[in-house]
């Protein structure tokens, strides 16, 4: 199957180095301490953060830092697949762990000892790049909750199909079986916090694909900063500052 036309267009009309449209909204869950909806093309994710609060299971208490917990799930209607998804399946457990470890790299847990922070992320609509969207939604929700962070952590994917590096894969491209990478970065600190790759690539091609994913992460970071700034201005306006 041809994923890039002779004119250089992908199946959804994008250029190889073009991201899908991203949209975000803060404060989607009223009872949460922080929440956000994040969309990357047709992929839509909601995240809610509770905490810092008292550790519920005392055996998990960490004396000098906060305990970070994460739960990832997919809504049964998110893919159109009629098979019932089991709660706590291996993929969900693995993605929960990936999101938690990525978030732990940016949360200043030492400022909130003997407490816990719960992050819940749910995929409402899936069209590729779900874990990237989950990380971006969780970052926004943490910022909305006022959780101190070293930097925003943002994520994006890139792949290699038809001998062409492609940014921000949708479901059809992701399912094509070509190599792809998922990257998470702390943009201001210039650090990589997540790197996942599902098949081998020559080192020179890998370098190009990874750099493309990093550029995508930086674009997401710029967008998230804009959303947070707009939200701050709106709050100041409401308070009459």
Backbone torsions as a table, in degrees:
resi	resn	phi	psi	omega
1	UNK	NA	141.0	-178.6
2	UNK	-92.7	113.2	-177.5
3	UNK	-93.3	-16.0	175.5
4	UNK	-130.9	121.6	-176.9
5	UNK	-73.6	164.7	176.3
6	UNK	-57.5	-24.5	178.5
7	UNK	-81.6	-2.7	178.1
8	UNK	85.1	23.9	179.6
9	UNK	-110.7	143.7	177.2
10	UNK	-84.5	176.4	-175.9
11	UNK	-61.2	-31.4	179.7
12	UNK	-94.7	10.3	174.8
13	UNK	91.1	-2.1	-179.6
14	UNK	-82.6	157.8	169.4
15	UNK	-76.3	159.5	-178.8
16	UNK	-55.0	-36.3	-176.8
17	UNK	-101.2	22.5	-177.9
18	UNK	-104.5	132.5	176.7
19	UNK	-82.1	159.5	169.8
20	UNK	-70.6	163.6	178.3
21	UNK	-66.4	134.2	177.3
22	UNK	-112.3	140.7	179.7
23	UNK	-138.5	149.5	179.5
24	UNK	-149.6	154.3	178.4
25	UNK	-143.6	133.4	179.8
26	UNK	-98.0	149.1	173.3
27	UNK	78.9	37.1	-176.5
28	UNK	-78.7	-22.6	-179.8
29	UNK	-116.9	108.3	-171.1
30	UNK	-61.3	-38.1	-173.7
31	UNK	-84.1	-10.3	179.0
32	UNK	-78.6	156.6	175.7
33	UNK	-70.8	-28.9	175.9
34	UNK	-156.6	144.8	-179.5
35	UNK	-156.4	160.9	179.7
36	UNK	-161.7	150.4	168.6
37	UNK	-110.1	134.1	179.6
38	UNK	-130.7	131.6	179.8
39	UNK	-121.6	134.8	172.0
40	UNK	-124.7	100.9	-173.3
41	UNK	63.1	-125.5	-179.9
42	UNK	-91.8	2.5	175.3
43	UNK	-87.2	127.2	-176.0
44	UNK	-131.7	128.5	-174.8
45	UNK	-132.0	144.5	173.9
46	UNK	-118.8	139.5	179.3
47	UNK	-129.6	141.8	176.6
48	UNK	-133.6	138.8	-178.9
49	UNK	-120.8	133.2	175.3
50	UNK	-123.0	126.5	-180.0
51	UNK	125.8	179.2	3.3
52	UNK	-68.5	140.3	179.3
53	UNK	-141.8	176.0	-176.9
54	UNK	-63.3	139.8	179.2
55	UNK	-67.2	125.3	-176.0
56	UNK	-76.9	-41.0	178.2
57	UNK	-102.5	104.1	-172.9
58	UNK	-59.9	-24.7	-179.9
59	UNK	-69.7	-18.0	179.4
60	UNK	-93.9	-2.7	-175.9
61	UNK	-61.1	133.3	176.9
62	UNK	-112.8	121.2	-171.8
63	UNK	-62.3	-38.8	-171.7
64	UNK	-108.0	5.9	178.4
65	UNK	-158.8	170.0	-179.2
66	UNK	-80.8	148.0	173.8
67	UNK	-89.1	125.7	179.1
68	UNK	-106.0	124.8	177.9
69	UNK	-121.1	147.1	-178.3
70	UNK	-139.2	138.0	176.1
71	UNK	-129.5	121.2	-179.5
72	UNK	-108.3	139.6	174.8
73	UNK	-150.2	162.0	175.5
74	UNK	-118.1	130.3	175.4
75	UNK	-62.4	142.3	-177.6
76	UNK	-59.5	-24.6	-178.5
77	UNK	-93.0	4.4	-169.7
78	UNK	-71.7	-25.3	-175.4
79	UNK	-115.3	-14.6	-174.0
80	UNK	83.3	-1.9	177.5
81	UNK	-81.0	124.9	-173.3
82	UNK	-78.6	-11.6	179.4
83	UNK	-66.0	135.3	-178.5
84	UNK	-75.9	128.3	-179.6
85	UNK	-88.8	130.5	178.7
86	UNK	-75.8	136.3	176.2
87	UNK	-70.5	137.2	178.8
88	UNK	78.9	21.1	177.9
89	UNK	-69.0	168.3	-171.8
90	UNK	-60.0	-41.5	-178.4
91	UNK	-64.8	-44.2	179.3
92	UNK	-62.4	-41.2	179.2
93	UNK	-63.1	-42.2	-179.2
94	UNK	-66.1	-43.0	-179.2
95	UNK	-69.5	-36.6	175.7
96	UNK	-57.9	-43.7	180.0
97	UNK	-64.9	-43.4	179.5
98	UNK	-60.8	-45.5	-179.3
99	UNK	-65.1	-43.5	-179.4
100	UNK	-61.0	-47.2	-178.7
101	UNK	-64.8	-37.2	178.9
102	UNK	-66.2	-41.0	180.0
103	UNK	-70.4	-36.7	179.4
104	UNK	-60.9	-27.5	-179.8
105	UNK	-70.2	-20.3	-177.6
106	UNK	-111.3	-23.9	-178.9
107	UNK	-76.5	134.2	178.7
108	UNK	-84.6	74.3	-172.6
109	UNK	-63.4	-25.7	-177.8
110	UNK	-68.3	-17.2	179.0
111	UNK	-82.5	-9.5	-176.6
112	UNK	-130.6	59.2	-176.8
113	UNK	-64.0	153.5	175.5
114	UNK	58.2	32.2	177.6
115	UNK	-132.1	173.6	176.1
116	UNK	-134.2	147.9	177.5
117	UNK	-122.5	122.9	179.6
118	UNK	-105.6	128.6	178.4
119	UNK	-117.1	122.2	177.4
120	UNK	-114.6	127.7	177.0
121	UNK	-127.8	135.3	178.2
122	UNK	-132.6	132.9	176.6
123	UNK	-83.7	118.9	179.4
124	UNK	-90.0	-31.6	-179.6
125	UNK	-149.2	126.3	-174.0
126	UNK	-111.9	125.2	174.4
127	UNK	-147.4	48.9	179.3
128	UNK	86.2	146.5	176.6
129	UNK	71.7	29.8	-175.5
130	UNK	-65.7	-41.1	-177.8
131	UNK	-69.2	-31.7	175.0
132	UNK	-63.1	-47.8	-179.5
133	UNK	-62.5	-36.9	179.7
134	UNK	-64.3	-43.4	179.7
135	UNK	-65.0	-42.9	179.7
136	UNK	-65.5	-38.9	177.7
137	UNK	-66.5	-41.7	-179.9
138	UNK	-64.0	-39.1	177.4
139	UNK	-60.3	-46.6	179.2
140	UNK	-63.7	-41.0	-179.4
141	UNK	-65.9	-39.7	177.2
142	UNK	-63.3	-42.6	178.4
143	UNK	-64.4	-39.5	178.8
144	UNK	-64.6	-32.2	179.7
145	UNK	-80.5	-6.9	-179.8
146	UNK	76.2	21.8	178.1
147	UNK	-72.4	125.5	-180.0
148	UNK	-65.9	130.3	-178.5
149	UNK	-129.8	147.7	176.8
150	UNK	-66.5	-35.0	-178.1
151	UNK	-167.5	164.3	170.1
152	UNK	-69.4	142.3	171.9
153	UNK	-110.5	127.2	-178.1
154	UNK	-127.8	156.8	-174.0
155	UNK	-138.4	149.6	177.3
156	UNK	-157.2	157.3	178.6
157	UNK	-113.6	161.8	172.7
158	UNK	-150.5	153.1	-178.0
159	UNK	-139.9	-176.6	-177.9
160	UNK	-137.5	104.4	-179.5
161	UNK	-131.5	144.0	-179.3
162	UNK	51.1	41.8	179.4
163	UNK	57.7	28.3	-178.0
164	UNK	-132.1	127.6	173.1
165	UNK	-69.1	131.7	-178.1
166	UNK	-123.2	134.9	179.7
167	UNK	-93.1	140.2	170.3
168	UNK	56.1	76.8	-174.8
169	UNK	-71.7	138.3	171.0
170	UNK	-89.2	-177.6	-172.5
171	UNK	-63.1	-43.1	-178.2
172	UNK	-61.5	-43.9	179.7
173	UNK	-68.8	-39.7	-179.4
174	UNK	-65.5	-32.4	-177.3
175	UNK	-86.5	-1.1	-175.3
176	UNK	-72.3	-15.0	177.4
177	UNK	91.2	1.8	177.6
178	UNK	-79.1	165.5	178.7
179	UNK	-65.7	140.2	173.6
180	UNK	-147.2	154.6	179.8
181	UNK	-124.6	146.4	172.5
182	UNK	-116.5	125.9	-175.3
183	UNK	-123.6	141.2	171.9
184	UNK	-126.2	136.5	-177.2
185	UNK	-134.9	158.6	166.0
186	UNK	-101.9	97.7	-167.5
187	UNK	-61.1	-42.7	-178.2
188	UNK	-71.5	-35.2	179.4
189	UNK	-83.5	-9.5	179.5
190	UNK	56.7	48.0	179.8
191	UNK	-124.6	143.4	175.2
192	UNK	-92.6	124.7	-179.7
193	UNK	-106.7	-15.0	-179.8
194	UNK	-144.8	133.0	173.7
195	UNK	-146.5	113.0	178.1
196	UNK	-126.0	137.0	-178.4
197	UNK	-141.1	134.1	-172.8
198	UNK	-101.2	-5.1	173.1
199	UNK	-159.8	167.4	-172.4
200	UNK	-76.7	150.3	175.8
201	UNK	-139.8	145.2	172.3
202	UNK	-57.8	145.6	-170.6
203	UNK	-58.9	-36.5	-178.9
204	UNK	-69.8	-37.5	177.7
205	UNK	-70.9	-40.6	178.2
206	UNK	-58.0	-41.2	-179.8
207	UNK	-60.1	-43.5	179.3
208	UNK	-65.5	-44.2	-178.0
209	UNK	-66.4	-42.8	-179.7
210	UNK	-65.5	-41.3	179.1
211	UNK	-62.6	-36.0	178.0
212	UNK	-64.6	-43.5	178.6
213	UNK	-63.5	-39.5	179.5
214	UNK	-64.2	-40.9	176.7
215	UNK	-61.7	-37.7	175.8
216	UNK	-63.0	-42.9	177.5
217	UNK	-59.0	-41.9	-179.4
218	UNK	-66.4	-37.2	177.4
219	UNK	-65.0	-40.3	177.4
220	UNK	-63.6	-42.1	179.6
221	UNK	-60.1	-43.2	178.8
222	UNK	-61.9	-40.9	179.8
223	UNK	-66.1	-43.7	-179.4
224	UNK	-63.0	-39.6	177.5
225	UNK	-61.1	-41.0	178.3
226	UNK	-61.9	-43.7	179.8
227	UNK	-62.5	-44.5	-179.5
228	UNK	-65.7	-38.1	178.8
229	UNK	-66.2	-44.0	177.2
230	UNK	-59.6	-42.0	-179.1
231	UNK	-64.7	-41.0	178.6
232	UNK	-63.0	-44.5	179.0
233	UNK	-62.0	-39.0	-180.0
234	UNK	-65.8	-42.0	178.4
235	UNK	-63.9	-41.1	179.3
236	UNK	-64.5	-39.0	179.2
237	UNK	-63.6	-43.2	-179.5
238	UNK	-64.2	-34.2	-178.5
239	UNK	-85.6	-4.8	178.9
240	UNK	74.1	28.4	179.7
241	UNK	-78.0	NA	NA
